[in-house]
Amino acid sequence: MKYKHILAAIDTTDDAREVLSAGQQLAKDHDAKLSLVTVIKSFRQVYSTVDTPNIAKLEEGTINEARESLNEHARTLGLADDHVFVLRGNPAVEIRDLAHKLGAGAIVIGTHGRHGMGLMFLGSTASSVLHGTNCDVLAIRLAEIA
């Protein structure tokens, strides 16, 4: 199978480098386009018990920081602005939807390899992406969080 478009789903941590490296290599191997995405969860969903008038400002600041980080990665890889996406919402849903819209043949995403009871309690974006998309998913095993 030859891919025409690869979507690398990253966060703003150092782990992004491993996922980007794999995505870049896969795109190179297939002479495919590479796009980057990061998804910011809604602060109102994550911090539903926090009642602060500044939550919108905090969320916007986080989105701007994520955009700067993604743009820096894109510049390093030589990607155009139209291949960089900073979205807001449920990460797995947004990643799957974007991959579909782009016609991506593969999604590259990091995972900490949680399994069993840990997966049941912690959830897993990578698992949700894998089980909800029609394209291939390459999960890059990242170091465990201490």
Number of C-alpha atoms within 10 A of each C-alpha: 5 11 18 15 21 28 29 30 25 22 20 16 9 9 17 20 15 16 24 25 14 19 25 20 14 20 22 13 11 14 13 18 17 27 26 25 22 24 22 18 15 15 17 14 11 9 11 9 8 11 9 10 8 9 15 13 10 13 17 14 12 14 19 13 13 22 19 14 15 23 20 13 18 19 11 9 13 10 17 12 13 8 15 20 19 17 18 15 14 14 21 20 16 19 28 22 15 15 24 15 9 13 15 23 19 25 26 23 28 24 18 15 17 16 13 8 9 11 12 10 10 10 13 19 17 23 18 15 23 19 12 12 18 14 18 15 20 19 19 19 15 15 11 9 5 3
